[in-house]
Amino acid sequence: MPRILMTGASGGIGTRLRQLLPPIYPDLLLSDLTPPANLSSKENFRQADLADLAAVEAICEGVDGILHFGGFSVEGPWDAILQANIIGTYNLFEAARKKGVKRVVFASSNHAVGFYPRHTKIGPDVTARPDSRYGVSKVFGEAVGALYADKHGLGVTCLRIGNFGDEPLDQRRLSIWLKPEDLVQLCEIGLEHPDIHFEVLYGASYNERAWWDNSRAYQLGYRPVGKAEDHREHAMAEQARLKPDPVSDFYQGGAFCGIEFDGDAGRVWEPK
Ligand code: 15L
């Protein structure tokens, strides 16, 4: 039975996966900076600061696979992103190598490619177009993952997660929604599929308005059950409450693109 470490256990995704993973991976070690508020006596938790390499090495001891959801999950000040996502992600891969971990699933994000316009369909191999310091840290994480796969033989899967939750929150999220059960499937592929060396997959359910070509995930056996269009009415009603914004509404990364934007909104960037 593999021992799986999940970082970010107290965050939004981690909290939900704590319910969904134990039937599949009963030997689950949880970690975060602070313990989850409702930790049960059946759960196994060890505190660790990702910026502290020795602490990360300690939680990787005896682990077969890692689900790395830890770190800063939105745009933030450079120092916070630097510590948690740049140093933290490097430490995670380095500790995994030192401790002989076989697989890492890295929670990348759609914000690694957020500056692609919504009318373009992109695959996993496009040039990075991060929309924020947070997005830059996800590009960095994917690069570190590739290095550790190619140089050290770690099996690495980077999931460019769209928007994780029980339903799509607005029109943008109809294109990028990820149902929790579908994320579990992607984690299983990353942890167990025999063909994994280094993969970038999109973390999205079956969304008719998808901006992403996720055929590689399907080749690896992904069969999402979430259908964004089943929630269209709710999403469009929520959309009607939002204030239009020429930058955020044009690009895939939405509001992350609009944050601190002082370019020329009338002269948009388009891929050649
Ligand atoms: C993300 O990467 C964030 O972690 C999440 O909070 C959402 O903002 C999501 O992207 C999104 O793009 O909706």
Residues whose N, C-alpha, C, O or C-beta is under 5 A from the ligand:
A	BS01	15L	S73 V74 S109 I161 G162 N163
